Amino acid sequence: MKKLFLAICFSACCLFPHYLHAAATELNSPMELEAAKQQIPDAATLNAIDEEMPDPNDQNAMDNYMRERFKTVIISDFDDVNNSMNIQHSAEYIAKQTEGNKSTFQKIYDEAINRIAHGGEPQRADITQESNDFYQKQASNQKEEWEAPDFAVINLDLPTGERIIAPAKEHIPYLFSRIEIMPTGQVSISETITVVANGQKLKNGLSRAIPKYSVSRSGVRNKIALTIGSVEINGQEYPHRPEEKDDKIYIVPTQDYVLDPGVYTYTFNYIIDRKLWEYDDFKEFYWDVTGSSWNLVIARAGASIKLPGNSPALGQTVLLGYTNLLTTENTTIAKGDDNTLGFASKIPLFIGEGMHIIVSLPLADFFAPDFNRRITWFIEDYGNLIFSILGLLAILISYYLSWKGLEKNEQKYSLRKTAPMLRSLSKGVFDKISFGAFLLDLYRKNLIDIQKEGDEIFLVKKTDTPETLNKNERKALDDLFPHKESVLNVNYQNNLKLKRAFKFIEKDVSQKLKRFALKLNLGYLCFSCSMLLMVILATAALSLNFSQTALVLASCCVTIAFYIWVLNHKFKSVILNWSSKFFAIFIILFTMLMMSIYVHPLTTLFYVMMIYAIFAYTAIFAKRNGLIRNNIKEAQEYKSYLLRNADSIVLGRDFLSQQAYIFAFEVGDKFPCNPNIQDYYKLDVAAELIKKL
């Protein structure tokens, strides 16, 4: 790879916003080289760059003027273009390398790489001086190598009839930006970019990156407003859309496509707002013409700016280079009589280098923004923060009103009040007495019989079709009588069967309470989740790409919600419990960081507060003094009912239907056995049974 020769080839490229025809040509003879040299500007042309610029209102004359200037730029050596060019060497060069004779260009390349390895990135001035000295010492060797270039080049046929030579590798031979600053402060930009593609970096075409924020001298930043007009490739329009990523906005194709090797001219037309900053007595416009983001060498770059009024600019400058190595050298500025400025780079731009334009403009040429526009700017800056605050307040107020509404004792849903359920509501526990009440309930339903013979207690299965039981109750019954067994001796040997049945009934009661609380909380939960969703959609509506922002925010909210649940969940293992908590905190913080790319950091915090409020209030409502407190009151009232009617209950068969509840409330001493109920009196047997568990 010969960096100096590449620079010379790049200098031969001309900047025209037209479709280019390309043809690959190998230069294999001195005659062909001489013909190619005729297209390189001579010294007289180089000295012509200071001629007076024509009338800026004459667009054709201005175009011709800028074209002539771009032909006469001075070319210096490249730095680190190997990532962009992927050069294929010729057979002649490979033969020389095999023989151990390095070319002059290879020596320059090796020295530059050597400097990178021992002192960082070489500066452009060092390389240029080194290249000039080397030319003087090795003129004969250069001439010999020019007669046999060691890589393929292409002839670019331009609409003007000129034919220029350029490397047949990926780079940008032409970039020109036409900028019009309007009196409203909006900026209309039309960029024409010609690229040579070979199916590597430009396999899926060229995307334009624009800074998301405009920053003032004091460090204040505004988010710019971008409106895409059109994007054309070789004169044919292709739909493009904005896409936010990190601190940039990318203009990308709506549908992916593959860019075949060749020469293409892209034209990006768009309008940006809030790019100008106002100071005491002037406005300032700053623009990075090249974007400093393409991983491609730019052979030539230029721009023209049409000012908003007839007054000349108060000041203008153009800087080249990397962010920490900006310089005004190798640049040119063409001043018009009134309202047009032209800027051009005299040298190619390396990968990551930028061409920065700063223009100071008189305030009198601009309209003062009206009230509606200021409101629009305020919403664009703080809208997502305002929406998140309003969403959080709506959730808090709705739950407060919902809590107050519980005092009305109105419930849409009813809870199946089995004996274990009433004990759980009354005592807040599921224990052995709850399980004994479940067995007495099976006895009432004539599904089992409870018998006592001496010190032994037996459970006898009476049917194989327990249609009145739910899923968990059936599983508990199957665990008591597995493999079609019909008798269970309640002793130590069968303790495992009893424990398994116990777990199923405990699970059944717990699930019923949670589902019931969820049903009661469903209206409030749906409202809060709907408010969160509305905040996400409203925030996304303020962004450039609604669907992308909405998807990212929704995904982040779901992730945060899951790991808040992990924080609230208690694992049995202490190590797992603490490790999961630390991991959950890390993921939540990382997700908040990702959200901050799309919204204000405070907005991210309010999102987390909304999600946490939903979990917190849901947990509060699920507690005993929450949504189910009225059901707890009903359970206590039912206990009082049994005690008030104890005398009448023990007189007949009503005792059989109430026996499980009497046992669950532990009021069996109020219901002694008598001849009326002795045939189905099992309170004493159930009390002995739970002692064996």
Summary of the structure (lengths in Angstrom):
residues: 693
radius of gyration: 41.2
end to end distance: 86.1
largest distance: 131.2
contacts: 2137
relative contact order: 0.08
helix: 47%
strand: 20%
